[in-house]
Amino acid sequence: MNYVYLFAAIVSEVIATSALKAAEGFSRFWPSVIVIVGYGLAFYCLSLTMRTIPIGVAYAIWSGVGIVLIALVGLLFYRQPLDPPALIGMALILAGVLIINVFSRTAGH
């Protein structure tokens, strides 16, 4: 169940961050509401995850996967291209998340 909470935290954070751009400095009502609710839900779910998964591991997975997903949202919805160094960096982030999940005994499996 911990990884369900972590997945929910990641998805909520990605939705909130995507809406943050659309909120245009909190000048647009509905995107601003999505930002506030999304981040609130993200942090709540992340806190539930941290009951059993160590804070460093949970945060590394949350932020790493979130970075990659937000970059994809930027590419697909906001037409923000990624150059090769950015793609390589994100591949390394994903590799780190994978290593933590497959090999670490502290990942709370």
C-alpha positions as CSV (number, residue, x, y, z in Angstrom):
1,M,0.0,0.0,0.0
2,N,3.0,2.3,0.6
3,Y,3.8,2.4,-3.0
4,V,0.2,3.2,-3.9
5,Y,0.5,6.3,-1.6
6,L,3.8,7.2,-3.2
7,F,2.3,6.9,-6.7
8,A,-0.6,9.0,-5.6
9,A,1.8,11.6,-4.2
10,I,3.8,11.7,-7.4
11,V,0.7,12.0,-9.7
12,S,-0.8,14.7,-7.4
13,E,2.5,16.7,-7.5
14,V,2.8,16.4,-11.2
15,I,-0.8,17.7,-11.7
16,A,-0.3,20.5,-9.2
17,T,3.0,21.6,-10.9
18,S,1.4,21.5,-14.3
19,A,-1.4,23.6,-13.1
20,L,1.1,26.0,-11.5
21,K,2.2,27.2,-14.9
22,A,-1.4,27.5,-16.0
23,A,-2.3,29.5,-12.8
24,E,-0.1,32.3,-14.1
25,G,1.1,33.6,-10.7
26,F,-2.2,32.6,-9.0
27,S,-4.1,35.0,-11.2
28,R,-6.4,32.3,-12.6
29,F,-8.9,30.8,-10.2
30,W,-9.3,27.1,-11.2
31,P,-5.7,26.4,-12.0
32,S,-4.8,28.0,-8.6
33,V,-7.3,25.7,-6.9
34,I,-5.8,22.7,-8.6
35,V,-2.3,23.8,-7.4
36,I,-3.4,24.1,-3.8
37,V,-5.4,20.9,-3.7
38,G,-2.8,18.9,-5.7
39,Y,0.1,19.9,-3.5
40,G,-1.9,19.3,-0.3
41,L,-2.8,15.8,-1.5
42,A,0.7,15.2,-2.7
43,F,2.2,16.0,0.7
44,Y,-0.4,14.1,2.6
45,C,0.2,11.0,0.5
46,L,3.9,11.4,0.8
47,S,3.6,11.6,4.6
48,L,1.6,8.3,4.6
49,T,4.4,6.8,2.5
50,M,7.0,7.8,5.1
51,R,5.4,5.7,7.8
52,T,7.3,2.7,6.5
53,I,9.6,3.9,3.7
54,P,12.6,5.9,4.9
55,I,12.4,9.7,4.2
56,G,15.4,9.8,2.0
57,V,14.3,6.9,-0.2
58,A,10.6,8.1,-0.4
59,Y,11.7,11.6,-1.3
60,A,14.3,10.4,-3.8
61,I,11.7,8.4,-5.7
62,W,9.0,11.1,-5.4
63,S,11.2,13.9,-6.6
64,G,13.1,11.8,-9.3
65,V,10.0,10.4,-10.9
66,G,8.2,13.8,-10.6
67,I,11.1,15.6,-12.4
68,V,10.9,13.2,-15.3
69,L,7.1,13.3,-15.5
70,I,7.0,17.1,-15.3
71,A,9.6,17.3,-18.1
72,L,7.3,15.1,-20.2
73,V,4.3,17.3,-19.4
74,G,6.4,20.4,-20.4
75,L,7.3,18.7,-23.7
76,L,3.9,17.4,-24.6
77,F,1.6,20.2,-23.3
78,Y,3.8,23.3,-23.2
79,R,6.1,22.5,-26.2
80,Q,9.2,22.9,-24.1
81,P,11.8,20.7,-25.8
82,L,14.6,18.9,-24.0
83,D,18.2,18.9,-25.2
84,P,20.4,15.8,-25.0
85,P,22.1,16.7,-21.7
86,A,18.7,17.1,-20.1
87,L,17.6,13.8,-21.4
88,I,20.8,12.1,-20.2
89,G,20.4,13.7,-16.8
90,M,16.8,12.5,-16.5
91,A,17.9,9.0,-17.6
92,L,20.4,9.0,-14.8
93,I,17.7,10.1,-12.3
94,L,15.5,7.2,-13.5
95,A,18.4,4.8,-13.2
96,G,18.9,6.0,-9.6
97,V,15.3,5.4,-8.7
98,L,15.5,2.0,-10.3
99,I,18.7,1.1,-8.4
100,I,17.0,2.2,-5.1
101,N,14.0,0.1,-5.8
102,V,15.8,-3.1,-7.0
103,F,18.9,-3.2,-4.8
104,S,18.3,-1.2,-1.7
105,R,17.2,-2.9,1.5
106,T,16.0,0.4,2.9
107,A,13.4,0.9,0.2
108,G,10.7,-0.7,2.3
109,H,9.7,-3.5,0.0
